[in-house]
Amino acid sequence: MASTITFIPQDDDAQRILDEFEQRTGLSADRDGDGARIYELQGDEHRVEIVQTLDEIDPQWTGHMALEAPA
């Protein structure tokens, strides 16, 4: 069963952080009309350390985007 995690960018830095996140993890996002990025996580992708990776990219990432609860 797949689950998703959604990031809602609050500024241009969020776009930069999420672009780098995608490069490092190999994940790709579906994007909605409001700019949110929705990542589907299943199989081996569940092993991606999401928070750890974002912290490595920018320790202040939570100030640049909102996180929607996983579905």
Chimera marker file (.cmm) of the C-alpha trace (Angstrom):
<marker_set name="trace">
<marker id="1" x="0.000" y="0.000" z="0.000" r="1" g="1" b="0" radius="0.5"/>
<marker id="2" x="1.353" y="3.392" z="-0.969" r="1" g="1" b="0" radius="0.5"/>
<marker id="3" x="1.406" y="6.433" z="1.233" r="1" g="1" b="0" radius="0.5"/>
<marker id="4" x="2.125" y="10.032" z="0.370" r="1" g="1" b="0" radius="0.5"/>
<marker id="5" x="3.813" y="13.011" z="1.913" r="1" g="1" b="0" radius="0.5"/>
<marker id="6" x="3.013" y="16.532" z="0.747" r="1" g="1" b="0" radius="0.5"/>
<marker id="7" x="5.178" y="19.629" z="1.056" r="1" g="1" b="0" radius="0.5"/>
<marker id="8" x="3.582" y="23.037" z="0.532" r="1" g="1" b="0" radius="0.5"/>
<marker id="9" x="6.224" y="25.629" z="-0.411" r="1" g="1" b="0" radius="0.5"/>
<marker id="10" x="5.957" y="28.963" z="1.364" r="1" g="1" b="0" radius="0.5"/>
<marker id="11" x="8.714" y="30.776" z="-0.561" r="1" g="1" b="0" radius="0.5"/>
<marker id="12" x="11.328" y="30.426" z="-3.304" r="1" g="1" b="0" radius="0.5"/>
<marker id="13" x="13.784" y="28.753" z="-0.923" r="1" g="1" b="0" radius="0.5"/>
<marker id="14" x="11.336" y="25.873" z="-0.556" r="1" g="1" b="0" radius="0.5"/>
<marker id="15" x="11.536" y="25.250" z="-4.303" r="1" g="1" b="0" radius="0.5"/>
<marker id="16" x="15.340" y="25.113" z="-4.087" r="1" g="1" b="0" radius="0.5"/>
<marker id="17" x="15.235" y="22.768" z="-1.095" r="1" g="1" b="0" radius="0.5"/>
<marker id="18" x="12.731" y="20.410" z="-2.723" r="1" g="1" b="0" radius="0.5"/>
<marker id="19" x="14.660" y="20.390" z="-6.004" r="1" g="1" b="0" radius="0.5"/>
<marker id="20" x="17.767" y="19.308" z="-4.081" r="1" g="1" b="0" radius="0.5"/>
<marker id="21" x="15.702" y="16.773" z="-2.106" r="1" g="1" b="0" radius="0.5"/>
<marker id="22" x="14.554" y="15.184" z="-5.360" r="1" g="1" b="0" radius="0.5"/>
<marker id="23" x="18.112" y="15.053" z="-6.682" r="1" g="1" b="0" radius="0.5"/>
<marker id="24" x="19.444" y="13.381" z="-3.546" r="1" g="1" b="0" radius="0.5"/>
<marker id="25" x="16.630" y="10.880" z="-3.071" r="1" g="1" b="0" radius="0.5"/>
<marker id="26" x="15.655" y="10.111" z="-6.646" r="1" g="1" b="0" radius="0.5"/>
<marker id="27" x="12.017" y="10.740" z="-5.741" r="1" g="1" b="0" radius="0.5"/>
<marker id="28" x="9.810" y="12.696" z="-8.092" r="1" g="1" b="0" radius="0.5"/>
<marker id="29" x="6.704" y="14.585" z="-7.098" r="1" g="1" b="0" radius="0.5"/>
<marker id="30" x="3.281" y="15.136" z="-8.494" r="1" g="1" b="0" radius="0.5"/>
<marker id="31" x="2.530" y="18.839" z="-8.357" r="1" g="1" b="0" radius="0.5"/>
<marker id="32" x="-0.809" y="20.431" z="-7.765" r="1" g="1" b="0" radius="0.5"/>
<marker id="33" x="-1.982" y="23.821" z="-8.964" r="1" g="1" b="0" radius="0.5"/>
<marker id="34" x="-0.946" y="25.521" z="-5.722" r="1" g="1" b="0" radius="0.5"/>
<marker id="35" x="2.681" y="24.426" z="-6.050" r="1" g="1" b="0" radius="0.5"/>
<marker id="36" x="2.492" y="21.641" z="-3.486" r="1" g="1" b="0" radius="0.5"/>
<marker id="37" x="4.690" y="18.634" z="-4.165" r="1" g="1" b="0" radius="0.5"/>
<marker id="38" x="3.207" y="15.249" z="-3.427" r="1" g="1" b="0" radius="0.5"/>
<marker id="39" x="5.583" y="12.321" z="-3.070" r="1" g="1" b="0" radius="0.5"/>
<marker id="40" x="4.301" y="8.776" z="-3.265" r="1" g="1" b="0" radius="0.5"/>
<marker id="41" x="6.284" y="6.467" z="-1.017" r="1" g="1" b="0" radius="0.5"/>
<marker id="42" x="6.187" y="2.725" z="-1.456" r="1" g="1" b="0" radius="0.5"/>
<marker id="43" x="8.560" y="-0.209" z="-1.396" r="1" g="1" b="0" radius="0.5"/>
<marker id="44" x="12.226" y="0.735" z="-1.007" r="1" g="1" b="0" radius="0.5"/>
<marker id="45" x="11.321" y="4.420" z="-1.131" r="1" g="1" b="0" radius="0.5"/>
<marker id="46" x="10.007" y="4.095" z="2.429" r="1" g="1" b="0" radius="0.5"/>
<marker id="47" x="13.626" y="3.813" z="3.504" r="1" g="1" b="0" radius="0.5"/>
<marker id="48" x="14.339" y="7.372" z="2.439" r="1" g="1" b="0" radius="0.5"/>
<marker id="49" x="15.130" y="9.405" z="5.531" r="1" g="1" b="0" radius="0.5"/>
<marker id="50" x="13.008" y="12.401" z="4.610" r="1" g="1" b="0" radius="0.5"/>
<marker id="51" x="13.606" y="14.674" z="7.598" r="1" g="1" b="0" radius="0.5"/>
<marker id="52" x="17.301" y="13.804" z="7.814" r="1" g="1" b="0" radius="0.5"/>
<marker id="53" x="17.801" y="14.592" z="4.129" r="1" g="1" b="0" radius="0.5"/>
<marker id="54" x="15.942" y="17.900" z="4.406" r="1" g="1" b="0" radius="0.5"/>
<marker id="55" x="17.972" y="18.815" z="7.509" r="1" g="1" b="0" radius="0.5"/>
<marker id="56" x="21.191" y="18.170" z="5.575" r="1" g="1" b="0" radius="0.5"/>
<marker id="57" x="20.033" y="20.406" z="2.723" r="1" g="1" b="0" radius="0.5"/>
<marker id="58" x="18.819" y="23.255" z="4.921" r="1" g="1" b="0" radius="0.5"/>
<marker id="59" x="18.411" y="22.993" z="8.703" r="1" g="1" b="0" radius="0.5"/>
<marker id="60" x="15.753" y="25.726" z="8.506" r="1" g="1" b="0" radius="0.5"/>
<marker id="61" x="13.605" y="23.911" z="5.919" r="1" g="1" b="0" radius="0.5"/>
<marker id="62" x="10.525" y="23.971" z="8.162" r="1" g="1" b="0" radius="0.5"/>
<marker id="63" x="10.472" y="27.756" z="7.857" r="1" g="1" b="0" radius="0.5"/>
<marker id="64" x="10.189" y="27.511" z="4.082" r="1" g="1" b="0" radius="0.5"/>
<marker id="65" x="7.458" y="24.906" z="3.657" r="1" g="1" b="0" radius="0.5"/>
<marker id="66" x="4.499" y="23.347" z="5.365" r="1" g="1" b="0" radius="0.5"/>
<marker id="67" x="4.159" y="19.603" z="5.727" r="1" g="1" b="0" radius="0.5"/>
<marker id="68" x="0.825" y="17.938" z="5.178" r="1" g="1" b="0" radius="0.5"/>
<marker id="69" x="0.173" y="14.763" z="7.148" r="1" g="1" b="0" radius="0.5"/>
<marker id="70" x="0.922" y="11.524" z="5.278" r="1" g="1" b="0" radius="0.5"/>
<marker id="71" x="-2.054" y="9.832" z="3.672" r="1" g="1" b="0" radius="0.5"/>
<link id1="1" id2="2" r="1" g="1" b="0" radius="0.2"/>
<link id1="2" id2="3" r="1" g="1" b="0" radius="0.2"/>
<link id1="3" id2="4" r="1" g="1" b="0" radius="0.2"/>
<link id1="4" id2="5" r="1" g="1" b="0" radius="0.2"/>
<link id1="5" id2="6" r="1" g="1" b="0" radius="0.2"/>
<link id1="6" id2="7" r="1" g="1" b="0" radius="0.2"/>
<link id1="7" id2="8" r="1" g="1" b="0" radius="0.2"/>
<link id1="8" id2="9" r="1" g="1" b="0" radius="0.2"/>
<link id1="9" id2="10" r="1" g="1" b="0" radius="0.2"/>
<link id1="10" id2="11" r="1" g="1" b="0" radius="0.2"/>
<link id1="11" id2="12" r="1" g="1" b="0" radius="0.2"/>
<link id1="12" id2="13" r="1" g="1" b="0" radius="0.2"/>
<link id1="13" id2="14" r="1" g="1" b="0" radius="0.2"/>
<link id1="14" id2="15" r="1" g="1" b="0" radius="0.2"/>
<link id1="15" id2="16" r="1" g="1" b="0" radius="0.2"/>
<link id1="16" id2="17" r="1" g="1" b="0" radius="0.2"/>
<link id1="17" id2="18" r="1" g="1" b="0" radius="0.2"/>
<link id1="18" id2="19" r="1" g="1" b="0" radius="0.2"/>
<link id1="19" id2="20" r="1" g="1" b="0" radius="0.2"/>
<link id1="20" id2="21" r="1" g="1" b="0" radius="0.2"/>
<link id1="21" id2="22" r="1" g="1" b="0" radius="0.2"/>
<link id1="22" id2="23" r="1" g="1" b="0" radius="0.2"/>
<link id1="23" id2="24" r="1" g="1" b="0" radius="0.2"/>
<link id1="24" id2="25" r="1" g="1" b="0" radius="0.2"/>
<link id1="25" id2="26" r="1" g="1" b="0" radius="0.2"/>
<link id1="26" id2="27" r="1" g="1" b="0" radius="0.2"/>
<link id1="27" id2="28" r="1" g="1" b="0" radius="0.2"/>
<link id1="28" id2="29" r="1" g="1" b="0" radius="0.2"/>
<link id1="29" id2="30" r="1" g="1" b="0" radius="0.2"/>
<link id1="30" id2="31" r="1" g="1" b="0" radius="0.2"/>
<link id1="31" id2="32" r="1" g="1" b="0" radius="0.2"/>
<link id1="32" id2="33" r="1" g="1" b="0" radius="0.2"/>
<link id1="33" id2="34" r="1" g="1" b="0" radius="0.2"/>
<link id1="34" id2="35" r="1" g="1" b="0" radius="0.2"/>
<link id1="35" id2="36" r="1" g="1" b="0" radius="0.2"/>
<link id1="36" id2="37" r="1" g="1" b="0" radius="0.2"/>
<link id1="37" id2="38" r="1" g="1" b="0" radius="0.2"/>
<link id1="38" id2="39" r="1" g="1" b="0" radius="0.2"/>
<link id1="39" id2="40" r="1" g="1" b="0" radius="0.2"/>
<link id1="40" id2="41" r="1" g="1" b="0" radius="0.2"/>
<link id1="41" id2="42" r="1" g="1" b="0" radius="0.2"/>
<link id1="42" id2="43" r="1" g="1" b="0" radius="0.2"/>
<link id1="43" id2="44" r="1" g="1" b="0" radius="0.2"/>
<link id1="44" id2="45" r="1" g="1" b="0" radius="0.2"/>
<link id1="45" id2="46" r="1" g="1" b="0" radius="0.2"/>
<link id1="46" id2="47" r="1" g="1" b="0" radius="0.2"/>
<link id1="47" id2="48" r="1" g="1" b="0" radius="0.2"/>
<link id1="48" id2="49" r="1" g="1" b="0" radius="0.2"/>
<link id1="49" id2="50" r="1" g="1" b="0" radius="0.2"/>
<link id1="50" id2="51" r="1" g="1" b="0" radius="0.2"/>
<link id1="51" id2="52" r="1" g="1" b="0" radius="0.2"/>
<link id1="52" id2="53" r="1" g="1" b="0" radius="0.2"/>
<link id1="53" id2="54" r="1" g="1" b="0" radius="0.2"/>
<link id1="54" id2="55" r="1" g="1" b="0" radius="0.2"/>
<link id1="55" id2="56" r="1" g="1" b="0" radius="0.2"/>
<link id1="56" id2="57" r="1" g="1" b="0" radius="0.2"/>
<link id1="57" id2="58" r="1" g="1" b="0" radius="0.2"/>
<link id1="58" id2="59" r="1" g="1" b="0" radius="0.2"/>
<link id1="59" id2="60" r="1" g="1" b="0" radius="0.2"/>
<link id1="60" id2="61" r="1" g="1" b="0" radius="0.2"/>
<link id1="61" id2="62" r="1" g="1" b="0" radius="0.2"/>
<link id1="62" id2="63" r="1" g="1" b="0" radius="0.2"/>
<link id1="63" id2="64" r="1" g="1" b="0" radius="0.2"/>
<link id1="64" id2="65" r="1" g="1" b="0" radius="0.2"/>
<link id1="65" id2="66" r="1" g="1" b="0" radius="0.2"/>
<link id1="66" id2="67" r="1" g="1" b="0" radius="0.2"/>
<link id1="67" id2="68" r="1" g="1" b="0" radius="0.2"/>
<link id1="68" id2="69" r="1" g="1" b="0" radius="0.2"/>
<link id1="69" id2="70" r="1" g="1" b="0" radius="0.2"/>
<link id1="70" id2="71" r="1" g="1" b="0" radius="0.2"/>
</marker_set>
